[in-house]
């Protein structure tokens, strides 16, 4: 496993991080807690030291926080000081993405931020979070003093070490004024072969010394080759809507073109997708979802110090497919 610095936090995090959305169940269907813990342990054994969860990852009706609870249990097993834990505060109005016409007082008021931080610490069974992220954001929030003072206060009390933004889907630029406050140490954004737009923002993030956490590197499964025109998702798998209508056929068509690029540099689609993201030095870590030991093994194997050649990266530019299946 190779390691990179997460911006101004100074944390040396594994190139491959653990995306813990799926192990919470909820929108991904029923999760097997035993299998989830095996995945967490195997990832750790393979060198993964960055674990990304969220207050909302779990049953949306009961808000049980199952993902945080599992990460916490795992952290106690391996030793709290051996891993970095990142979580996220949901918007109070539970609206994704954040909208510019909705004031931050309705999304992240002081009491909401404080309560959610305390909830996450309790579920995780820890005293301090390495990184707490706002789970949506709009740059119009930047000038508000309340969230800024709340962040400073919670940091001063030792409850959170560093703060980050988990940006709205496909909006890598919607954070610049907030970054310039100096209070944000990391940005989590969608970045993959299909969504290459974030590259335009990399010089800004590098100048500001902001760590980049790349999420959805496999396009919710689309870039693994698992989505075909006749794929049937389970009734409680939210991706049945994400890949609705003709989207599955379009994904399959584009994947067939990508398969032509497989070879010595990347032998599988998953490897190609992860190596693409890690070929950009500005990225600190990429967090594919891992719900099994098999996922952990496949994903961790990509971190071996090799990056895609400039020639292959140039070819991949033509495979960009900017669209929003979330809306």
KEKE-3310 file (N, C-alpha, C; in steps of 0.2 Angstrom, whole numbers, plus 5000, padded with zeros to 4 digits):
npx = (5004:5003:5005:4999:4999:4986:4982:4982:4980:4990:4990:4996:4988:4981:4982:4971:4956:4943:4927:4913:4899:4891:4891:4883:4870:4853:4850:4857:4852:4850:4863:4876:4882:4893:4900:4904:4912:4923:4927:4932:4942:4950:4954:4961:4972:4978:4984:4976:4971:4962:4946:4930:4915:4898:4885:4873:4873:4865:4850:4838:4826:4825:4837:4849:4863:4872:4883:4893:4893:4899:4911:4917:4917:4926:4937:4940:4945:4956:4964:4963:4972:4978:4972:4963:4948:4935:4920:4903:4892:4875:4864:4852:4840:4839:4841:4848:4856:4864:4855:4857:4848:4843:4846:4860:4857:4846:4852:4864:4864:4871:4867:4863:4875:4883:4876:4876:4889:4892:4883:4890:4902:4898:4892:4903:4911:4922:4933:4937:4936:4945:4943:4929:4916:4906:4891:4884:4886:4885:4893:4888:4887:4899:4902:4895:4895:4892:4893:4906:4912:4907:4914:4927:4925:4922:4933:4943:4939:4943:4935:4934:4947:4950:4942:4931:4924:4910:4907:4893:4885:4894:4899:4912:4918:4910:4914:4925:4926:4923:4934:4944:4942:4951:4947:4944:4951:4950:4943:4929:4925:4916:4925:4930:4933:4922:4918:4927:4928:4933:4947:4950:4949:4960:4972:4969:4965:4977:4985:4979:4982:4974:4967:4962:4948:4943:4928:4915:4923:4920:4909:4896:4896:4895:4907:4914:4910:4899:4886:4874:4863:4853:4853:4846:4842:4841:4825:4827:4838:4845:4851:4843:4836:4845:4852:4841:4829:4835:4848:4856:4859:4867:4877:4883:4887:4897:4906:4911:4919:4928:4934:4943:4954:4960:4974:4992:4994:4982:4972:4959:4943:4940:4952:4958:4949:4952:4966:4966:4961:4971:4982:4983:4992:4987:4976:4972:4967:4957:4941:4933:4918:4917:4911:4914:4927:4932:4931:4939:4952:4953:4953:4963:4974:4978:4985:5001:5011:5011:5007:4995:5001:5005:5001:4990:4982:4978:4971:4960:4954:4945:4934:4926:4911:4900:4887:4872:4865:4860:4850)
npy = (4994:5011:5028:5044:5062:5070:5084:5099:5093:5084:5071:5055:5046:5030:5026:5020:5021:5016:5015:5017:5017:5007:4997:5000:4996:5000:5010:5002:4990:4975:4973:4962:4961:4953:4950:4963:4967:4958:4963:4976:4972:4965:4974:4983:4974:4974:4986:4998:5013:5023:5028:5031:5036:5040:5050:5047:5035:5021:5013:5023:5026:5023:5029:5023:5023:5013:5011:5019:5013:5000:5004:5010:4999:4991:4999:4999:4986:4985:4996:5012:5022:5018:5020:5032:5041:5047:5056:5062:5076:5077:5087:5098:5099:5088:5088:5084:5089:5103:5119:5135:5145:5142:5146:5144:5143:5135:5123:5120:5124:5130:5122:5110:5105:5103:5093:5083:5080:5075:5064:5056:5054:5046:5035:5029:5027:5035:5048:5059:5065:5062:5068:5078:5080:5091:5086:5090:5105:5122:5136:5148:5148:5152:5164:5165:5167:5159:5145:5145:5149:5139:5128:5131:5131:5118:5112:5117:5112:5099:5089:5087:5085:5090:5098:5095:5096:5088:5088:5094:5083:5082:5095:5102:5115:5122:5128:5137:5150:5146:5137:5147:5152:5146:5136:5124:5108:5098:5091:5082:5074:5069:5059:5052:5041:5044:5056:5069:5082:5088:5089:5102:5110:5106:5113:5124:5118:5112:5123:5129:5119:5109:5093:5080:5069:5056:5051:5039:5032:5021:5024:5020:5007:5006:5007:4995:4986:4978:4982:4979:4979:4971:4970:4967:4975:4973:4976:4985:4991:5006:5009:5005:5016:5025:5019:5019:5016:5019:5020:5009:5002:5012:5013:5001:5000:5010:5005:4994:5000:5005:4993:4990:4996:4989:4980:4978:4989:4990:4977:4974:4982:4988:4990:4998:5010:5014:5016:5026:5037:5038:5041:5055:5066:5075:5070:5063:5052:5038:5032:5018:5009:4996:4980:4968:4955:4952:4963:4972:4965:4966:4980:4986:4980:4988:4999:5001:5009:5011:5022:5026:5028:5043:5042:5033:5040:5051:5045:5041:5053:5055:5047:5054:5057:5067:5069:5068:5056:5056:5065)
npz = (5000:4996:5002:5004:5008:5016:5012:5022:5034:5036:5038:5034:5023:5017:4999:4994:5001:5013:5008:5017:5015:5010:5019:5029:5025:5022:5009:5001:5002:5013:5024:5028:5043:5049:5037:5033:5044:5041:5029:5033:5042:5033:5024:5032:5035:5023:5022:5022:5029:5031:5034:5028:5033:5038:5046:5042:5035:5034:5040:5034:5039:5053:5056:5061:5061:5057:5049:5055:5068:5065:5060:5071:5080:5074:5074:5088:5089:5081:5086:5090:5087:5075:5064:5053:5055:5046:5046:5042:5043:5041:5031:5039:5034:5026:5012:4997:4982:4991:4990:4982:4986:4998:5015:5025:5039:5039:5035:5041:5056:5072:5083:5077:5071:5082:5089:5080:5078:5091:5091:5081:5087:5098:5093:5086:5097:5101:5106:5098:5082:5067:5055:5051:5040:5030:5024:5012:5002:4999:4991:4994:5008:5013:5019:5031:5048:5059:5057:5055:5068:5076:5071:5074:5088:5091:5087:5095:5107:5105:5099:5086:5074:5061:5047:5033:5017:5009:4993:4983:4971:4956:4956:4957:4959:4968:4980:4982:4989:5002:5005:5005:5017:5026:5035:5031:5027:5018:5003:4997:4983:4968:4956:4942:4928:4919:4924:4923:4925:4938:4937:4932:4943:4951:4951:4959:4972:4975:4977:4988:4997:5000:5004:4994:4992:4983:4978:4972:4962:4954:4948:4954:4952:4938:4931:4933:4925:4928:4926:4915:4900:4903:4917:4933:4947:4965:4974:4984:4982:4978:4966:4956:4951:4948:4937:4928:4915:4898:4903:4907:4896:4889:4897:4896:4883:4882:4891:4884:4875:4883:4887:4877:4880:4890:4896:4898:4907:4914:4919:4922:4922:4934:4940:4930:4932:4945:4945:4936:4943:4953:4946:4946:4955:4964:4970:4986:4992:4987:4988:4986:4988:4999:5002:5005:5008:4996:4988:4996:4993:4979:4977:4985:4980:4969:4973:4971:4967:4954:4940:4927:4910:4901:4888:4889:4898:4890:4880:4888:4890:4880:4884:4893:4901:4905:4915:4925:4934:4946:4948)
capx = (5000:5006:5002:4999:4997:4979:4982:4985:4980:4997:4989:4998:4983:4982:4979:4965:4953:4937:4921:4909:4892:4887:4891:4877:4864:4849:4849:4861:4849:4852:4870:4879:4887:4899:4904:4906:4918:4928:4930:4935:4948:4955:4957:4967:4978:4981:4987:4971:4971:4958:4939:4925:4908:4893:4880:4867:4874:4862:4843:4836:4820:4827:4843:4853:4870:4875:4890:4898:4894:4903:4918:4919:4918:4932:4943:4942:4948:4963:4968:4961:4978:4981:4968:4960:4941:4931:4912:4900:4886:4870:4860:4846:4833:4840:4841:4854:4861:4862:4853:4860:4843:4842:4851:4864:4854:4842:4855:4869:4864:4876:4865:4863:4882:4886:4873:4878:4896:4891:4880:4895:4907:4895:4891:4910:4914:4929:4933:4939:4936:4951:4940:4922:4914:4899:4889:4882:4888:4885:4898:4885:4887:4905:4902:4891:4900:4890:4896:4914:4913:4905:4919:4933:4924:4922:4940:4946:4937:4946:4930:4936:4954:4950:4936:4931:4917:4908:4903:4887:4887:4896:4900:4919:4919:4906:4918:4931:4926:4924:4941:4948:4942:4956:4944:4943:4957:4949:4937:4927:4921:4915:4930:4931:4934:4917:4917:4934:4928:4937:4954:4951:4950:4966:4977:4966:4966:4984:4988:4976:4984:4968:4967:4957:4946:4939:4922:4912:4928:4918:4902:4891:4896:4895:4914:4916:4907:4894:4880:4872:4857:4848:4854:4841:4844:4836:4820:4829:4845:4844:4854:4838:4834:4851:4853:4834:4828:4840:4855:4860:4862:4872:4883:4886:4890:4903:4911:4914:4924:4934:4937:4948:4960:4963:4981:4997:4994:4977:4970:4952:4940:4940:4959:4958:4946:4956:4972:4965:4961:4977:4987:4983:4995:4983:4972:4976:4965:4951:4937:4928:4914:4919:4906:4916:4934:4934:4931:4945:4958:4954:4954:4969:4980:4979:4990:5007:5015:5011:5002:4994:5005:5002:4997:4983:4978:4976:4965:4954:4950:4939:4929:4923:4904:4897:4879:4869:4860:4857:4844)
capy = (5000:5017:5033:5051:5067:5073:5091:5102:5089:5081:5064:5050:5041:5025:5028:5016:5021:5012:5019:5013:5018:5001:4992:5002:4994:5006:5011:4997:4983:4972:4972:4957:4964:4949:4951:4970:4967:4955:4967:4981:4969:4963:4981:4985:4970:4976:4993:5003:5016:5029:5025:5036:5035:5046:5050:5045:5029:5016:5013:5030:5027:5023:5032:5019:5024:5006:5011:5022:5008:4995:5007:5010:4992:4989:5003:4997:4980:4986:5001:5018:5026:5015:5022:5039:5040:5053:5055:5068:5079:5078:5094:5097:5099:5082:5089:5083:5093:5110:5124:5141:5149:5140:5149:5139:5142:5129:5117:5118:5128:5128:5116:5104:5103:5101:5087:5077:5078:5071:5058:5052:5051:5041:5029:5027:5026:5038:5055:5064:5063:5065:5073:5079:5084:5093:5081:5094:5112:5128:5141:5154:5147:5153:5171:5164:5167:5154:5138:5146:5149:5132:5124:5133:5129:5110:5110:5119:5107:5093:5084:5086:5088:5094:5099:5095:5097:5083:5093:5092:5079:5085:5102:5103:5122:5125:5128:5141:5155:5142:5135:5152:5154:5143:5132:5118:5105:5092:5091:5075:5075:5063:5059:5045:5041:5047:5063:5071:5089:5090:5090:5109:5113:5103:5118:5128:5114:5111:5130:5130:5114:5105:5086:5078:5062:5055:5046:5036:5030:5016:5026:5016:5000:5006:5007:4989:4981:4974:4985:4978:4981:4967:4969:4968:4977:4972:4981:4990:4994:5013:5010:5004:5022:5028:5016:5018:5017:5017:5021:5003:5000:5017:5012:4995:5002:5014:5000:4990:5004:5005:4987:4990:4999:4985:4977:4978:4994:4988:4971:4974:4988:4991:4992:5004:5015:5016:5018:5033:5042:5038:5044:5062:5067:5079:5065:5060:5045:5036:5028:5014:5005:4989:4977:4961:4954:4951:4970:4974:4963:4969:4987:4987:4978:4993:5003:4998:5014:5012:5026:5025:5032:5049:5040:5030:5045:5055:5041:5041:5059:5055:5043:5058:5057:5072:5068:5068:5051:5057:5070)
capz = (5000:4995:5006:5002:5013:5015:5013:5028:5040:5038:5039:5029:5022:5011:4993:4994:5007:5014:5008:5021:5014:5009:5025:5033:5023:5020:5002:4997:5004:5019:5025:5033:5048:5049:5031:5033:5048:5038:5024:5037:5044:5028:5021:5037:5035:5017:5023:5022:5036:5030:5034:5027:5035:5038:5051:5038:5032:5038:5039:5034:5043:5060:5057:5066:5061:5057:5047:5060:5073:5063:5060:5078:5083:5071:5077:5095:5088:5079:5089:5088:5084:5069:5058:5052:5054:5044:5045:5039:5046:5036:5031:5044:5030:5023:5005:4993:4985:4994:4985:4984:4989:5005:5019:5029:5045:5038:5033:5046:5062:5077:5087:5073:5070:5088:5090:5075:5080:5097:5089:5078:5092:5103:5089:5084:5103:5101:5109:5093:5075:5063:5050:5050:5034:5029:5019:5006:5003:4994:4992:4997:5015:5015:5023:5037:5054:5064:5056:5056:5075:5078:5069:5078:5095:5092:5086:5101:5112:5104:5097:5079:5073:5055:5044:5026:5013:5004:4988:4979:4965:4950:4957:4961:4959:4972:4987:4982:4994:5008:5005:5006:5024:5029:5040:5027:5026:5013:4999:4994:4977:4963:4951:4939:4921:4916:4927:4923:4926:4944:4935:4931:4950:4954:4953:4965:4978:4977:4979:4995:5001:5002:5002:4989:4993:4977:4979:4967:4957:4950:4945:4957:4949:4931:4928:4934:4919:4931:4924:4908:4898:4906:4924:4937:4954:4970:4975:4989:4979:4975:4959:4951:4949:4946:4931:4925:4908:4894:4905:4908:4889:4887:4901:4893:4876:4884:4894:4879:4872:4888:4888:4872:4882:4895:4894:4903:4912:4919:4916:4923:4922:4941:4940:4926:4935:4951:4943:4933:4949:4957:4942:4948:4962:4968:4974:4992:4993:4983:4993:4983:4993:5000:5007:5006:5008:4989:4986:4999:4990:4973:4977:4988:4975:4964:4976:4970:4965:4947:4937:4920:4906:4898:4882:4891:4901:4884:4877:4892:4890:4876:4887:4898:4900:4910:4916:4932:4935:4953:4948)
cpx = (5004:5002:5003:4997:4990:4979:4985:4984:4986:4996:4992:4993:4984:4979:4972:4962:4947:4931:4916:4901:4888:4886:4885:4871:4860:4848:4852:4858:4852:4859:4872:4884:4894:4903:4907:4912:4924:4931:4934:4942:4953:4958:4962:4973:4982:4984:4982:4970:4966:4951:4934:4918:4904:4888:4874:4867:4871:4855:4840:4829:4821:4833:4848:4860:4874:4882:4895:4899:4899:4910:4921:4921:4925:4938:4945:4946:4955:4967:4966:4966:4981:4977:4965:4953:4938:4924:4910:4893:4881:4867:4854:4840:4834:4838:4847:4852:4859:4860:4855:4855:4840:4847:4854:4861:4849:4845:4860:4869:4869:4874:4865:4870:4884:4883:4875:4885:4896:4888:4886:4900:4904:4894:4898:4913:4921:4928:4934:4939:4942:4948:4932:4920:4907:4896:4886:4885:4886:4889:4895:4885:4894:4906:4899:4896:4898:4893:4904:4915:4912:4911:4925:4932:4925:4930:4944:4945:4940:4941:4932:4943:4954:4943:4936:4924:4916:4904:4897:4889:4889:4897:4907:4921:4915:4908:4923:4931:4927:4931:4945:4947:4947:4954:4944:4950:4956:4943:4935:4923:4921:4921:4931:4932:4928:4916:4924:4934:4932:4944:4955:4952:4956:4971:4975:4967:4973:4987:4985:4978:4979:4968:4961:4955:4941:4934:4919:4917:4925:4911:4897:4891:4897:4902:4917:4914:4901:4887:4879:4865:4851:4849:4848:4843:4839:4831:4822:4836:4843:4846:4849:4835:4840:4853:4846:4834:4833:4848:4859:4863:4867:4878:4887:4890:4897:4908:4914:4919:4930:4938:4943:4954:4964:4970:4986:4997:4988:4973:4962:4949:4940:4947:4960:4955:4949:4962:4972:4965:4967:4983:4987:4986:4992:4978:4975:4974:4958:4947:4931:4924:4917:4914:4908:4924:4936:4935:4938:4951:4959:4956:4961:4975:4982:4984:4997:5012:5015:5005:5001:4999:5002:4998:4990:4979:4975:4970:4959:4951:4944:4933:4925:4915:4900:4890:4878:4864:4857:4850:4838)
cpy = (5006:5022:5040:5056:5070:5080:5094:5098:5086:5073:5060:5045:5036:5028:5026:5017:5017:5016:5015:5015:5012:4996:4994:5000:5000:5005:5006:4990:4981:4971:4966:4960:4960:4950:4958:4970:4963:4959:4973:4978:4967:4969:4983:4981:4971:4983:4999:5006:5022:5026:5030:5034:5041:5045:5046:5038:5023:5016:5021:5031:5027:5027:5029:5020:5018:5007:5014:5017:5003:4998:5007:5004:4990:4993:5001:4990:4981:4991:5008:5022:5024:5017:5029:5037:5047:5051:5062:5070:5080:5085:5093:5096:5092:5083:5089:5085:5100:5115:5131:5146:5147:5142:5143:5138:5137:5123:5115:5123:5126:5122:5109:5101:5100:5094:5081:5075:5073:5064:5053:5049:5046:5035:5025:5025:5029:5045:5060:5061:5066:5070:5072:5083:5086:5089:5084:5101:5116:5133:5148:5154:5150:5159:5170:5163:5161:5147:5139:5145:5142:5127:5125:5131:5122:5108:5111:5114:5100:5087:5083:5089:5092:5093:5098:5096:5091:5087:5090:5088:5083:5093:5104:5110:5125:5125:5133:5146:5152:5140:5141:5155:5151:5138:5125:5114:5100:5094:5084:5077:5069:5064:5052:5046:5045:5055:5066:5079:5092:5092:5098:5112:5111:5108:5122:5124:5113:5118:5131:5124:5110:5098:5084:5070:5061:5049:5044:5035:5025:5017:5021:5009:5000:5005:5000:4984:4977:4976:4983:4979:4977:4966:4971:4969:4975:4977:4987:4993:5001:5014:5008:5010:5026:5026:5015:5019:5014:5017:5015:5001:5005:5015:5006:4996:5006:5010:4996:4993:5004:4999:4986:4992:4995:4981:4977:4983:4993:4983:4970:4981:4992:4993:4998:5010:5018:5019:5025:5038:5043:5041:5052:5063:5071:5076:5062:5053:5044:5031:5024:5011:4998:4985:4969:4960:4954:4959:4973:4972:4966:4976:4989:4985:4983:4998:5000:5003:5016:5017:5025:5030:5038:5047:5037:5035:5050:5051:5041:5047:5059:5051:5047:5058:5061:5071:5067:5063:5052:5061:5067)
cpz = (5000:5000:5003:5008:5011:5017:5019:5034:5042:5038:5033:5028:5016:5005:4992:5001:5007:5014:5011:5021:5014:5015:5030:5031:5020:5013:4998:4999:5011:5019:5030:5037:5049:5043:5031:5038:5045:5033:5027:5039:5039:5025:5026:5036:5028:5017:5023:5029:5036:5029:5034:5028:5035:5043:5048:5035:5037:5036:5039:5038:5051:5062:5062:5066:5061:5055:5052:5066:5072:5063:5067:5082:5080:5073:5084:5094:5086:5082:5086:5084:5078:5063:5058:5051:5052:5044:5042:5043:5040:5036:5035:5040:5026:5015:5002:4986:4988:4989:4987:4987:4996:5010:5024:5036:5045:5037:5039:5052:5067:5081:5084:5072:5076:5090:5086:5076:5086:5096:5086:5083:5097:5099:5087:5091:5103:5104:5104:5086:5071:5058:5050:5044:5033:5023:5012:5007:4997:4996:4995:5005:5018:5020:5030:5043:5059:5063:5057:5064:5078:5077:5073:5086:5096:5091:5092:5107:5111:5101:5089:5077:5066:5052:5036:5023:5009:4999:4985:4973:4959:4950:4960:4962:4965:4980:4988:4988:5001:5010:5008:5013:5028:5034:5037:5025:5020:5009:4997:4988:4972:4958:4949:4931:4917:4918:4928:4925:4932:4942:4934:4937:4953:4956:4959:4971:4980:4980:4986:4999:5004:5000:4998:4991:4987:4979:4972:4961:4952:4947:4947:4954:4941:4928:4930:4929:4922:4929:4916:4906:4901:4914:4928:4944:4959:4971:4980:4988:4976:4968:4954:4948:4946:4938:4927:4918:4903:4896:4906:4901:4887:4891:4898:4887:4877:4887:4889:4875:4876:4888:4882:4874:4888:4892:4900:4909:4917:4915:4917:4923:4929:4942:4936:4929:4941:4949:4939:4938:4952:4953:4942:4955:4967:4973:4980:4993:4989:4988:4990:4989:4993:5005:5008:5006:5001:4986:4989:4995:4983:4973:4980:4984:4970:4967:4976:4968:4958:4945:4930:4916:4903:4892:4884:4894:4895:4881:4881:4892:4886:4878:4893:4896:4905:4910:4923:4932:4942:4953:4944)
residu = (UNK:UNK:UNK:UNK:UNK:UNK:UNK:UNK:UNK:UNK:UNK:UNK:UNK:UNK:UNK:UNK:UNK:UNK:UNK:UNK:UNK:UNK:UNK:UNK:UNK:UNK:UNK:UNK:UNK:UNK:UNK:UNK:UNK:UNK:UNK:UNK:UNK:UNK:UNK:UNK:UNK:UNK:UNK:UNK:UNK:UNK:UNK:UNK:UNK:UNK:UNK:UNK:UNK:UNK:UNK:UNK:UNK:UNK:UNK:UNK:UNK:UNK:UNK:UNK:UNK:UNK:UNK:UNK:UNK:UNK:UNK:UNK:UNK:UNK:UNK:UNK:UNK:UNK:UNK:UNK:UNK:UNK:UNK:UNK:UNK:UNK:UNK:UNK:UNK:UNK:UNK:UNK:UNK:UNK:UNK:UNK:UNK:UNK:UNK:UNK:UNK:UNK:UNK:UNK:UNK:UNK:UNK:UNK:UNK:UNK:UNK:UNK:UNK:UNK:UNK:UNK:UNK:UNK:UNK:UNK:UNK:UNK:UNK:UNK:UNK:UNK:UNK:UNK:UNK:UNK:UNK:UNK:UNK:UNK:UNK:UNK:UNK:UNK:UNK:UNK:UNK:UNK:UNK:UNK:UNK:UNK:UNK:UNK:UNK:UNK:UNK:UNK:UNK:UNK:UNK:UNK:UNK:UNK:UNK:UNK:UNK:UNK:UNK:UNK:UNK:UNK:UNK:UNK:UNK:UNK:UNK:UNK:UNK:UNK:UNK:UNK:UNK:UNK:UNK:UNK:UNK:UNK:UNK:UNK:UNK:UNK:UNK:UNK:UNK:UNK:UNK:UNK:UNK:UNK:UNK:UNK:UNK:UNK:UNK:UNK:UNK:UNK:UNK:UNK:UNK:UNK:UNK:UNK:UNK:UNK:UNK:UNK:UNK:UNK:UNK:UNK:UNK:UNK:UNK:UNK:UNK:UNK:UNK:UNK:UNK:UNK:UNK:UNK:UNK:UNK:UNK:UNK:UNK:UNK:UNK:UNK:UNK:UNK:UNK:UNK:UNK:UNK:UNK:UNK:UNK:UNK:UNK:UNK:UNK:UNK:UNK:UNK:UNK:UNK:UNK:UNK:UNK:UNK:UNK:UNK:UNK:UNK:UNK:UNK:UNK:UNK:UNK:UNK:UNK:UNK:UNK:UNK:UNK:UNK:UNK:UNK:UNK:UNK:UNK:UNK:UNK:UNK:UNK:UNK:UNK:UNK:UNK:UNK:UNK:UNK:UNK:UNK:UNK:UNK:UNK:UNK:UNK:UNK:UNK:UNK:UNK:UNK:UNK:UNK:UNK:UNK:UNK:UNK:UNK:UNK:UNK:UNK:UNK:UNK:UNK:UNK:UNK:UNK:UNK:UNK:UNK:UNK:UNK:UNK:UNK:UNK:UNK)
# end
